[in-house]
Amino acid sequence: MSPPSATTTATETETDTGINGHTNGFTEPCTVAPLEPGLSKAKGEIQMPKFPLPPKFEDKYEEREYLKGRLAAAFRVFGKYGFDEGVAGHITLRDPVDPTTFWVNPFGRAFSLIKRSDLIQVDHEGNVIGGGENRLLNTAAFMIHSAIHESRPDVAAACHSHSIYGRSFCALGRKLDIITQDSCSFYEDHVLYESFNGIVLAAQEGRNIASCLGSKKAALLQNHGLLTVGRSVEEAVFWFVSLEKCCHAQLMADAAAAGRGGETVKINDEDAAYTFKTIGTEVAGYFSAKPMFDLIAKQTGEDYMD
């Protein structure tokens, strides 16, 4: 059973101008720790201060440069986790100056080498209108991400790559079971896209993926890989990393359970929904990415800011 506080409202919404120029409506997560059912709301609020929100800028051009630096760092995180597979994989970030355009990695550049100056700017028709010297655009990146950015004005960033456990799990044609605390972040907040028509080179396929995603934060693309979105690039990256680990955990748990002739123990809906309110919000995703981004900055000396 959930603690008594699960029956009361323990969230507050702060509405301000988001990092992509849209109203972001970041939802503050519940401050009551889900692993301490005896902890009162009052004590929880004392012990856990408010999570930090993405910085706000008056100058949109200054904001653009800051966000491009965060996008470059995001690729270094992906490189560190081994999410690259040849030239496959992409992360996009909505441009704060012209929100109808987005920034993405140039085709063929290794994640672990990407710098801010390498990023390219793409318009809604797939034209590269700015950025680094290598202006090759991954067609699949445009088809998928342009459809998502168009249909989801709340989304600042989207991530897709062919990570090993994600694509392995996506071959099963099923959604995640909620079997761990971390998987509660995706409770009723991820979808299964059941169609695979090869490399996404057609606009309709991109629109189909965006339609299937709906208002959720993540999609399992059958026989393909993972896709996550967020109101910040940090949030989108954290959901991707977390979803990859959840896929890994379930693959191992399912195999172990099957070897014993049993099945995994599922978290009930009430507890999953309660835990989601703490770890599945936009602010929780943004804040959870902080250690990864701090570490990559330390390990690289922030050379990706060039």
C-alpha positions as a LaTeX table, in Angstrom:
\begin{tabular}{lrrr}
\hline
Residue & $x$ (\AA) & $y$ (\AA) & $z$ (\AA) \\
\hline
Met1 & 0.00 & 0.00 & 0.00 \\
Ser2 & 1.11 & 3.56 & $-0.62$ \\
Pro3 & 1.83 & 5.80 & 2.38 \\
Pro4 & $-1.03$ & 8.03 & 3.60 \\
Ser5 & 0.42 & 11.03 & 1.77 \\
Ala6 & $-0.29$ & 9.29 & $-1.54$ \\
Thr7 & $-3.93$ & 10.23 & $-1.10$ \\
Thr8 & $-3.16$ & 13.95 & $-0.86$ \\
Thr9 & $-1.87$ & 16.38 & $-3.45$ \\
Ala10 & 1.86 & 16.88 & $-2.97$ \\
Thr11 & 2.77 & 18.66 & $-6.19$ \\
Glu12 & 2.76 & 22.25 & $-7.26$ \\
Thr13 & 3.03 & 23.66 & $-10.76$ \\
Glu14 & 5.18 & 26.65 & $-11.54$ \\
Thr15 & 4.36 & 28.17 & $-14.90$ \\
Asp16 & 7.03 & 30.26 & $-16.53$ \\
Thr17 & 8.62 & 30.76 & $-19.92$ \\
Gly18 & 10.31 & 27.54 & $-20.90$ \\
Ile19 & 13.74 & 27.14 & $-22.44$ \\
Asn20 & 12.27 & 26.77 & $-25.90$ \\
Gly21 & 10.19 & 29.92 & $-25.70$ \\
His22 & 6.98 & 28.09 & $-24.86$ \\
Thr23 & 5.17 & 27.96 & $-21.51$ \\
Asn24 & 6.81 & 24.98 & $-19.86$ \\
Gly25 & 4.59 & 24.36 & $-16.83$ \\
Phe26 & 7.30 & 22.44 & $-15.01$ \\
Thr27 & 5.70 & 20.35 & $-12.30$ \\
Glu28 & 7.49 & 20.22 & $-8.98$ \\
Pro29 & 7.81 & 16.60 & $-7.81$ \\
Cys30 & 6.44 & 15.41 & $-4.48$ \\
Thr31 & 9.01 & 16.04 & $-1.74$ \\
Val32 & 8.04 & 12.93 & 0.21 \\
Ala33 & 10.62 & 10.21 & $-0.42$ \\
Pro34 & 8.89 & 7.07 & $-1.72$ \\
Leu35 & 11.23 & 4.79 & 0.25 \\
Glu36 & 10.26 & 6.36 & 3.57 \\
Pro37 & 6.53 & 5.68 & 4.00 \\
Gly38 & 6.52 & 7.02 & 7.57 \\
Leu39 & 7.92 & 10.40 & 6.57 \\
Ser40 & 5.43 & 13.25 & 6.83 \\
Lys41 & 5.01 & 15.77 & 4.04 \\
Ala42 & 6.18 & 18.60 & 6.32 \\
Lys43 & 9.41 & 16.81 & 7.23 \\
Gly44 & 9.96 & 15.77 & 3.65 \\
Glu45 & 9.77 & 19.36 & 2.49 \\
Ile46 & 12.30 & 20.39 & 5.12 \\
Gln47 & 14.73 & 17.64 & 4.17 \\
Met48 & 14.49 & 18.10 & 0.40 \\
Pro49 & 14.75 & 21.63 & $-1.03$ \\
Lys50 & 13.10 & 22.61 & $-4.29$ \\
Phe51 & 14.75 & 21.18 & $-7.36$ \\
Pro52 & 16.53 & 23.69 & $-9.60$ \\
Leu53 & 14.87 & 24.58 & $-12.90$ \\
Pro54 & 16.56 & 25.29 & $-16.25$ \\
Pro55 & 18.02 & 28.80 & $-16.38$ \\
Lys56 & 15.99 & 31.56 & $-18.02$ \\
Phe57 & 17.41 & 34.14 & $-20.44$ \\
Glu58 & 16.25 & 37.54 & $-21.57$ \\
Asp59 & 18.52 & 37.38 & $-24.62$ \\
Lys60 & 17.41 & 34.53 & $-26.92$ \\
Tyr61 & 20.75 & 34.52 & $-28.76$ \\
Glu62 & 22.59 & 34.04 & $-25.47$ \\
Glu63 & 20.14 & 31.26 & $-24.65$ \\
Arg64 & 20.84 & 29.63 & $-28.01$ \\
Glu65 & 24.58 & 29.43 & $-27.33$ \\
Tyr66 & 24.01 & 28.05 & $-23.85$ \\
Leu67 & 21.62 & 25.39 & $-25.13$ \\
Lys68 & 23.94 & 24.39 & $-27.97$ \\
Gly69 & 26.61 & 23.79 & $-25.34$ \\
Arg70 & 24.21 & 21.56 & $-23.40$ \\
Leu71 & 23.34 & 19.68 & $-26.60$ \\
Ala72 & 27.03 & 19.10 & $-27.34$ \\
Ala73 & 27.45 & 17.80 & $-23.79$ \\
Ala74 & 24.47 & 15.50 & $-24.33$ \\
Phe75 & 26.26 & 13.84 & $-27.25$ \\
Arg76 & 29.33 & 13.32 & $-25.08$ \\
Val77 & 27.08 & 11.60 & $-22.52$ \\
Phe78 & 25.70 & 9.34 & $-25.26$ \\
Gly79 & 29.24 & 8.58 & $-26.40$ \\
Lys80 & 30.32 & 7.73 & $-22.86$ \\
Tyr81 & 27.43 & 5.28 & $-22.50$ \\
Gly82 & 28.19 & 3.63 & $-25.84$ \\
Phe83 & 24.94 & 4.63 & $-27.49$ \\
Asp84 & 26.61 & 5.13 & $-30.86$ \\
Glu85 & 26.26 & 2.55 & $-33.65$ \\
Gly86 & 28.18 & 3.71 & $-36.68$ \\
Val87 & 26.45 & 6.85 & $-37.94$ \\
Ala88 & 23.06 & 6.04 & $-36.38$ \\
Gly89 & 21.54 & 8.10 & $-33.60$ \\
His90 & 20.56 & 11.72 & $-33.09$ \\
Ile91 & 19.51 & 14.27 & $-30.50$ \\
Thr92 & 17.65 & 17.42 & $-31.51$ \\
Leu93 & 17.07 & 20.68 & $-29.68$ \\
Arg94 & 14.47 & 23.29 & $-30.57$ \\
Asp95 & 16.05 & 26.65 & $-31.37$ \\
Pro96 & 14.92 & 29.37 & $-28.92$ \\
Val97 & 15.38 & 32.15 & $-31.50$ \\
Asp98 & 13.36 & 30.43 & $-34.22$ \\
Pro99 & 11.33 & 27.62 & $-32.59$ \\
Thr100 & 10.30 & 26.27 & $-36.01$ \\
Thr101 & 13.90 & 25.07 & $-36.44$ \\
Phe102 & 16.10 & 22.71 & $-34.46$ \\
Trp103 & 19.77 & 21.87 & $-33.90$ \\
Val104 & 21.13 & 18.37 & $-34.51$ \\
Asn105 & 24.39 & 16.49 & $-34.91$ \\
Pro106 & 25.94 & 16.43 & $-38.39$ \\
Phe107 & 25.76 & 13.04 & $-40.10$ \\
Gly108 & 28.92 & 10.98 & $-39.62$ \\
Arg109 & 30.43 & 12.83 & $-36.64$ \\
Ala110 & 31.23 & 10.62 & $-33.62$ \\
Phe111 & 29.21 & 11.45 & $-30.53$ \\
Ser112 & 32.36 & 11.62 & $-28.40$ \\
Leu113 & 33.93 & 14.23 & $-30.69$ \\
Ile114 & 30.99 & 16.58 & $-31.17$ \\
Lys115 & 31.49 & 20.21 & $-30.21$ \\
Arg116 & 29.08 & 23.12 & $-30.09$ \\
Ser117 & 30.52 & 24.49 & $-33.33$ \\
Asp118 & 29.75 & 21.19 & $-35.14$ \\
Leu119 & 25.98 & 21.35 & $-34.61$ \\
Ile120 & 23.77 & 22.19 & $-37.58$ \\
Gln121 & 20.47 & 24.09 & $-37.71$ \\
Val122 & 17.62 & 22.60 & $-39.73$ \\
Asp123 & 14.35 & 24.24 & $-40.80$ \\
His124 & 10.90 & 22.63 & $-41.07$ \\
Glu125 & 11.54 & 21.65 & $-44.70$ \\
Gly126 & 14.79 & 19.84 & $-43.98$ \\
Asn127 & 17.13 & 22.57 & $-45.17$ \\
Val128 & 20.37 & 23.08 & $-43.26$ \\
Ile129 & 20.39 & 26.82 & $-42.64$ \\
Gly130 & 23.30 & 27.21 & $-40.24$ \\
Gly131 & 25.98 & 25.55 & $-38.18$ \\
Gly132 & 29.27 & 23.77 & $-38.65$ \\
Glu133 & 31.30 & 22.95 & $-41.75$ \\
Asn134 & 29.93 & 19.41 & $-42.08$ \\
Arg135 & 26.32 & 20.05 & $-43.07$ \\
Leu136 & 25.30 & 16.50 & $-43.87$ \\
Leu137 & 21.84 & 15.82 & $-42.45$ \\
Asn138 & 20.64 & 12.37 & $-41.41$ \\
Thr139 & 17.33 & 12.03 & $-43.27$ \\
Ala140 & 15.88 & 9.71 & $-40.61$ \\
Ala141 & 16.76 & 12.27 & $-37.94$ \\
Phe142 & 14.81 & 14.93 & $-39.80$ \\
Met143 & 11.78 & 12.76 & $-40.55$ \\
Ile144 & 11.34 & 11.59 & $-36.95$ \\
His145 & 12.36 & 14.67 & $-35.04$ \\
Ser146 & 10.72 & 17.29 & $-37.23$ \\
Ala147 & 7.38 & 15.51 & $-36.83$ \\
Ile148 & 7.80 & 15.38 & $-33.05$ \\
His149 & 8.84 & 19.03 & $-32.73$ \\
Glu150 & 5.91 & 20.06 & $-34.92$ \\
Ser151 & 3.28 & 18.04 & $-33.07$ \\
Arg152 & 4.65 & 18.67 & $-29.56$ \\
Pro153 & 5.34 & 22.39 & $-28.95$ \\
Asp154 & 6.11 & 21.49 & $-25.31$ \\
Val155 & 9.09 & 19.37 & $-26.40$ \\
Ala156 & 12.47 & 21.10 & $-26.43$ \\
Ala157 & 14.58 & 18.03 & $-27.16$ \\
Ala158 & 14.25 & 14.51 & $-28.53$ \\
Cys159 & 16.72 & 11.60 & $-28.38$ \\
His160 & 16.96 & 8.45 & $-30.49$ \\
Ser161 & 19.76 & 5.94 & $-30.80$ \\
His162 & 20.31 & 2.23 & $-31.36$ \\
Ser163 & 21.46 & 1.38 & $-27.83$ \\
Ile164 & 22.08 & $-2.33$ & $-27.28$ \\
Tyr165 & 19.56 & $-3.13$ & $-24.53$ \\
Gly166 & 16.93 & $-0.80$ & $-25.89$ \\
Arg167 & 16.94 & $-2.36$ & $-29.35$ \\
Ser168 & 17.10 & $-5.85$ & $-27.83$ \\
Phe169 & 14.01 & $-5.16$ & $-25.73$ \\
Cys170 & 12.25 & $-3.53$ & $-28.69$ \\
Ala171 & 12.54 & $-6.84$ & $-30.54$ \\
Leu172 & 10.07 & $-8.31$ & $-28.03$ \\
Gly173 & 7.19 & $-6.13$ & $-29.21$ \\
Arg174 & 5.98 & $-5.21$ & $-25.73$ \\
Lys175 & 5.97 & $-2.31$ & $-23.28$ \\
Leu176 & 7.95 & $-2.24$ & $-20.06$ \\
Asp177 & 6.69 & $-4.10$ & $-17.03$ \\
Ile178 & 6.78 & $-1.90$ & $-13.94$ \\
Ile179 & 9.08 & $-4.08$ & $-11.85$ \\
Thr180 & 11.55 & $-1.57$ & $-10.35$ \\
Gln181 & 11.37 & 1.84 & $-8.75$ \\
Asp182 & 13.16 & 3.35 & $-11.76$ \\
Ser183 & 10.66 & 1.90 & $-14.21$ \\
Cys184 & 7.92 & 3.82 & $-12.36$ \\
Ser185 & 9.21 & 6.91 & $-14.19$ \\
Phe186 & 7.60 & 5.41 & $-17.29$ \\
Tyr187 & 4.37 & 4.24 & $-15.66$ \\
Glu188 & 1.62 & 5.03 & $-18.17$ \\
Asp189 & 4.08 & 7.41 & $-19.82$ \\
His190 & 5.55 & 5.34 & $-22.64$ \\
Val191 & 4.19 & 3.70 & $-25.78$ \\
Leu192 & 5.02 & 0.85 & $-28.13$ \\
Tyr193 & 5.27 & 1.76 & $-31.81$ \\
Glu194 & 4.52 & $-1.58$ & $-33.45$ \\
Ser195 & 5.34 & $-0.81$ & $-37.06$ \\
Phe196 & 8.77 & $-1.26$ & $-38.65$ \\
Asn197 & 9.16 & $-0.17$ & $-42.25$ \\
Gly198 & 12.93 & 0.01 & $-42.46$ \\
Ile199 & 14.99 & 3.18 & $-42.15$ \\
Val200 & 12.69 & 6.16 & $-41.61$ \\
Leu201 & 13.07 & 8.02 & $-44.91$ \\
Ala202 & 9.45 & 9.03 & $-45.46$ \\
Ala203 & 7.65 & 11.93 & $-43.82$ \\
Gln204 & 4.56 & 9.79 & $-43.13$ \\
Glu205 & 6.54 & 7.34 & $-41.04$ \\
Gly206 & 7.85 & 10.21 & $-38.92$ \\
Arg207 & 4.32 & 11.52 & $-38.46$ \\
Asn208 & 3.12 & 8.03 & $-37.49$ \\
Ile209 & 5.79 & 7.81 & $-34.78$ \\
Ala210 & 4.91 & 11.27 & $-33.47$ \\
Ser211 & 1.21 & 10.36 & $-33.44$ \\
Cys212 & 1.89 & 7.15 & $-31.53$ \\
Leu213 & 4.06 & 9.00 & $-29.00$ \\
Gly214 & 1.21 & 11.40 & $-28.29$ \\
Ser215 & 1.80 & 13.24 & $-25.03$ \\
Lys216 & 4.12 & 10.58 & $-23.55$ \\
Lys217 & 7.81 & 10.96 & $-22.75$ \\
Ala218 & 9.10 & 7.78 & $-24.41$ \\
Ala219 & 8.46 & 5.29 & $-27.18$ \\
Leu220 & 9.74 & 1.78 & $-27.80$ \\
Leu221 & 10.15 & 1.55 & $-31.58$ \\
Gln222 & 9.63 & $-2.12$ & $-32.41$ \\
Asn223 & 12.69 & $-3.76$ & $-34.05$ \\
His224 & 14.41 & $-0.38$ & $-33.92$ \\
Gly225 & 15.25 & 1.32 & $-30.62$ \\
Leu226 & 14.31 & 3.89 & $-27.99$ \\
Leu227 & 12.97 & 7.42 & $-28.37$ \\
Thr228 & 12.61 & 9.94 & $-25.54$ \\
Val229 & 11.59 & 13.58 & $-25.33$ \\
Gly230 & 11.76 & 16.34 & $-22.74$ \\
Arg231 & 11.18 & 20.00 & $-22.00$ \\
Ser232 & 14.96 & 20.32 & $-21.72$ \\
Val233 & 17.80 & 18.42 & $-23.37$ \\
Glu234 & 18.90 & 17.25 & $-19.92$ \\
Glu235 & 15.50 & 15.72 & $-19.23$ \\
Ala236 & 15.32 & 13.97 & $-22.60$ \\
Val237 & 18.83 & 12.54 & $-22.14$ \\
Phe238 & 18.11 & 11.27 & $-18.64$ \\
Trp239 & 14.93 & 9.52 & $-19.75$ \\
Phe240 & 16.88 & 7.82 & $-22.52$ \\
Val241 & 19.63 & 6.62 & $-20.19$ \\
Ser242 & 17.09 & 5.49 & $-17.61$ \\
Leu243 & 14.89 & 3.71 & $-20.16$ \\
Glu244 & 17.94 & 1.89 & $-21.54$ \\
Lys245 & 18.78 & 0.67 & $-18.03$ \\
Cys246 & 15.16 & $-0.34$ & $-17.39$ \\
Cys247 & 15.23 & $-2.43$ & $-20.57$ \\
His248 & 18.49 & $-4.03$ & $-19.40$ \\
Ala249 & 17.04 & $-4.76$ & $-15.96$ \\
Gln250 & 13.89 & $-6.34$ & $-17.38$ \\
Leu251 & 15.79 & $-8.49$ & $-19.84$ \\
Met252 & 17.86 & $-9.89$ & $-16.98$ \\
Ala253 & 14.93 & $-10.21$ & $-14.56$ \\
Asp254 & 12.74 & $-11.96$ & $-17.13$ \\
Ala255 & 15.53 & $-14.40$ & $-17.98$ \\
Ala256 & 16.20 & $-15.14$ & $-14.31$ \\
Ala257 & 12.51 & $-15.60$ & $-13.54$ \\
Ala258 & 11.98 & $-17.86$ & $-16.55$ \\
Gly259 & 14.97 & $-19.97$ & $-15.50$ \\
Arg260 & 13.18 & $-20.66$ & $-12.23$ \\
Gly261 & 9.87 & $-21.36$ & $-13.92$ \\
Gly262 & 8.29 & $-18.19$ & $-12.58$ \\
Glu263 & 7.79 & $-14.55$ & $-13.46$ \\
Thr264 & 8.81 & $-11.17$ & $-12.12$ \\
Val265 & 6.90 & $-9.41$ & $-9.36$ \\
Lys266 & 5.07 & $-6.34$ & $-10.69$ \\
Ile267 & 4.58 & $-3.10$ & $-8.77$ \\
Asn268 & 0.88 & $-2.46$ & $-8.27$ \\
Asp269 & $-0.80$ & 0.47 & $-10.01$ \\
Glu270 & $-1.32$ & 2.55 & $-6.87$ \\
Asp271 & 2.32 & 2.38 & $-5.78$ \\
Ala272 & 3.59 & 2.90 & $-9.35$ \\
Ala273 & 1.41 & 6.00 & $-9.78$ \\
Tyr274 & 2.54 & 7.39 & $-6.43$ \\
Thr275 & 6.22 & 6.83 & $-7.24$ \\
Phe276 & 5.78 & 8.37 & $-10.69$ \\
Lys277 & 4.72 & 11.63 & $-9.04$ \\
Thr278 & 8.14 & 11.84 & $-7.39$ \\
Ile279 & 10.57 & 10.52 & $-10.02$ \\
Gly280 & 8.67 & 10.80 & $-13.30$ \\
Thr281 & 8.15 & 14.55 & $-13.59$ \\
Glu282 & 9.91 & 17.00 & $-15.91$ \\
Val283 & 11.82 & 18.60 & $-13.04$ \\
Ala284 & 12.89 & 15.22 & $-11.67$ \\
Gly285 & 14.21 & 14.26 & $-15.10$ \\
Tyr286 & 16.10 & 17.54 & $-15.50$ \\
Phe287 & 17.65 & 17.31 & $-12.03$ \\
Ser288 & 18.50 & 13.60 & $-12.37$ \\
Ala289 & 20.63 & 14.40 & $-15.41$ \\
Lys290 & 22.81 & 16.83 & $-13.46$ \\
Pro291 & 25.41 & 14.27 & $-12.27$ \\
Met292 & 25.90 & 12.97 & $-15.82$ \\
Phe293 & 26.39 & 16.44 & $-17.27$ \\
Asp294 & 28.65 & 17.52 & $-14.39$ \\
Leu295 & 30.81 & 14.42 & $-14.85$ \\
Ile296 & 31.15 & 14.83 & $-18.60$ \\
Ala297 & 32.15 & 18.47 & $-18.10$ \\
Lys298 & 34.85 & 17.41 & $-15.63$ \\
Gln299 & 36.17 & 14.53 & $-17.73$ \\
Thr300 & 36.35 & 16.51 & $-20.98$ \\
Gly301 & 37.39 & 19.87 & $-19.60$ \\
Glu302 & 34.30 & 21.16 & $-21.43$ \\
Asp303 & 36.15 & 21.03 & $-24.74$ \\
Tyr304 & 32.76 & 20.47 & $-26.39$ \\
Met305 & 32.05 & 24.18 & $-25.82$ \\
Asp306 & 34.37 & 25.15 & $-28.69$ \\
\hline
\end{tabular}
